[in-house]
Amino acid sequence: MGDAKGAAPGSPATADLYDEHGEDLQSCSVQLRHYGGHTAFHGTIATIRCHRDNALVKATLNEPGEGKVLVVDGGGSLESALMGDLIAAAAVANGWAGVVIHGAVRDVAAIRELPMGALALGSNPRKSAKDGVGDQDVTVSFGGVDFVPGQQLWADEDGILATRA
């Protein structure tokens, strides 16, 4: 089992992981787009649920990430971006491995240059609210996967896998 091309160091290929572990892993059916400089990444899951408000995302990614992956359930909204280049740069500076957003990002050209994984449904230049409305460290679900804080996530060009709780 080798590292995937464009991978963060030590990121195994999701297809190999699934072949080895099968139904012990959940496979996300939502087709997210790669925006970060790493197309393969992995880490321990941290979560946020928010709708068109990225204050919690910004605050969380400005804290030490220790190789974690932040999974953000934005309800699938593409109405405004939940992460832009400044927040993504903070994530890199604070040691986050990546971000998975069930919603939108912006500043995609800049995010593409950053050494992190960044997956999202799409992009929108519109800023989001900054009111801090949302929930942190809760199970979020989309694409047939329950993303549980503390569980493991792997992502690459084949998709996203997460351990079961």
C-alpha positions as CSV (number, residue, x, y, z in Angstrom):
1,M,0.0,0.0,0.0
2,G,1.8,3.1,-1.2
3,D,1.1,6.8,-0.7
4,A,-1.3,8.4,-3.2
5,K,0.1,10.9,-5.7
6,G,-0.2,14.5,-4.4
7,A,-0.5,13.1,-0.9
8,A,0.4,14.5,2.4
9,P,3.3,12.4,3.9
10,G,2.0,9.0,5.0
11,S,-1.4,9.2,3.4
12,P,-2.4,5.7,2.2
13,A,-4.7,5.3,-0.8
14,T,-8.3,5.0,0.1
15,A,-8.9,2.1,-2.3
16,D,-6.1,0.1,-0.6
17,L,-7.6,0.9,2.8
18,Y,-11.1,-0.2,1.7
19,D,-9.7,-3.4,0.2
20,E,-8.0,-4.1,3.5
21,H,-10.8,-3.1,5.9
22,G,-14.0,-3.2,3.9
23,E,-17.2,-2.5,5.8
24,D,-15.2,-1.5,8.9
25,L,-14.9,1.8,7.1
26,Q,-17.7,4.2,5.9
27,S,-17.4,5.6,2.4
28,C,-18.8,9.1,1.6
29,S,-21.0,9.1,-1.5
30,V,-21.0,12.9,-1.9
31,Q,-18.7,14.0,-4.7
32,L,-16.6,16.8,-3.3
33,R,-14.0,18.7,-5.3
34,H,-10.3,19.0,-4.3
35,Y,-9.2,22.6,-3.7
36,G,-6.0,22.2,-1.5
37,G,-2.5,21.5,-2.5
38,H,-2.7,17.9,-1.1
39,T,-5.2,15.7,-2.9
40,A,-4.7,13.0,-0.3
41,F,-4.7,13.5,3.5
42,H,-5.8,11.9,6.7
43,G,-6.2,12.6,10.4
44,T,-8.4,12.5,13.4
45,I,-11.8,14.1,12.9
46,A,-13.0,17.4,14.5
47,T,-16.4,18.7,13.5
48,I,-18.5,21.8,13.1
49,R,-22.1,22.1,12.0
50,C,-23.0,25.6,10.7
51,H,-25.1,27.3,8.0
52,R,-23.7,30.3,6.1
53,D,-21.7,31.4,9.2
54,N,-17.9,30.6,9.4
55,A,-17.0,32.1,12.7
56,L,-16.6,28.7,14.4
57,V,-14.6,27.5,11.4
58,K,-12.2,30.4,11.6
59,A,-11.8,30.1,15.4
60,T,-11.2,26.3,15.2
61,L,-8.6,26.5,12.4
62,N,-6.8,29.2,14.4
63,E,-6.2,26.6,17.1
64,P,-3.5,23.9,17.1
65,G,-4.7,21.2,14.7
66,E,-2.1,18.5,15.5
67,G,-2.7,16.8,12.1
68,K,-6.5,16.7,12.5
69,V,-9.1,17.0,9.7
70,L,-12.0,19.5,10.3
71,V,-15.2,18.2,8.8
72,V,-17.7,21.1,8.4
73,D,-21.4,20.3,7.7
74,G,-22.6,23.5,6.0
75,G,-25.9,21.8,5.0
76,G,-24.7,21.5,1.4
77,S,-25.3,25.3,0.9
78,L,-23.3,26.9,-1.9
79,E,-24.8,30.4,-1.0
80,S,-21.6,31.6,0.7
81,A,-18.1,30.4,1.4
82,L,-17.3,28.8,4.8
83,M,-13.5,29.0,4.2
84,G,-11.3,31.3,2.2
85,D,-7.5,31.7,1.7
86,L,-6.8,33.5,5.1
87,I,-8.6,30.8,7.1
88,A,-7.0,28.1,5.1
89,A,-3.5,29.6,5.6
90,A,-4.3,29.7,9.4
91,A,-5.1,26.0,9.2
92,V,-1.7,25.3,7.6
93,A,0.1,27.4,10.1
94,N,-1.7,25.6,13.0
95,G,-0.9,22.1,11.8
96,W,-4.3,21.0,10.4
97,A,-4.0,18.2,7.8
98,G,-7.1,19.2,5.9
99,V,-10.7,20.4,5.8
100,V,-13.8,18.7,4.4
101,I,-16.6,21.1,3.8
102,H,-20.2,20.1,2.9
103,G,-20.6,23.6,1.5
104,A,-18.5,26.2,-0.4
105,V,-15.1,27.7,-0.3
106,R,-13.6,30.8,-1.9
107,D,-10.2,32.1,-3.0
108,V,-9.6,28.7,-4.7
109,A,-6.5,29.7,-6.6
110,A,-4.7,30.6,-3.4
111,I,-6.0,27.6,-1.5
112,R,-4.7,25.3,-4.3
113,E,-1.1,26.5,-3.4
114,L,-1.4,25.6,0.3
115,P,0.1,22.3,1.6
116,M,-3.2,21.0,3.0
117,G,-6.2,18.9,1.9
118,A,-9.3,21.0,1.2
119,L,-12.5,19.3,-0.1
120,A,-15.8,21.2,-0.7
121,L,-18.9,20.9,-2.8
122,G,-18.0,24.0,-4.8
123,S,-17.0,27.7,-4.5
124,N,-18.7,31.1,-4.1
125,P,-17.0,34.4,-3.7
126,R,-19.7,35.6,-1.3
127,K,-18.5,35.9,2.4
128,S,-20.5,34.2,5.1
129,A,-21.9,35.6,8.3
130,K,-19.6,35.9,11.4
131,D,-22.1,35.4,14.2
132,G,-20.7,32.2,15.6
133,V,-23.9,30.3,15.2
134,G,-23.4,26.5,15.0
135,D,-22.3,23.4,16.9
136,Q,-18.8,22.1,17.5
137,D,-17.6,18.6,18.3
138,V,-20.9,16.9,17.4
139,T,-21.5,14.0,15.0
140,V,-22.2,15.4,11.5
141,S,-23.7,13.3,8.7
142,F,-23.7,13.6,4.9
143,G,-23.1,11.2,2.0
144,G,-24.0,8.2,4.1
145,V,-21.3,8.8,6.7
146,D,-21.4,9.7,10.3
147,F,-18.3,11.9,11.0
148,V,-17.6,11.4,14.7
149,P,-15.1,13.6,16.5
150,G,-12.1,11.5,17.5
151,Q,-12.6,8.9,14.7
152,Q,-10.2,8.7,11.7
153,L,-10.7,10.1,8.1
154,W,-8.8,9.4,4.9
155,A,-9.3,11.3,1.7
156,D,-7.8,11.2,-1.8
157,E,-9.0,11.4,-5.4
158,D,-11.1,8.3,-5.0
159,G,-13.1,9.7,-2.2
160,I,-13.4,9.9,1.6
161,L,-13.4,7.0,4.2
162,A,-14.0,7.3,7.9
163,T,-13.9,4.8,10.7
164,R,-17.2,3.7,12.3
165,A,-17.9,4.8,15.9
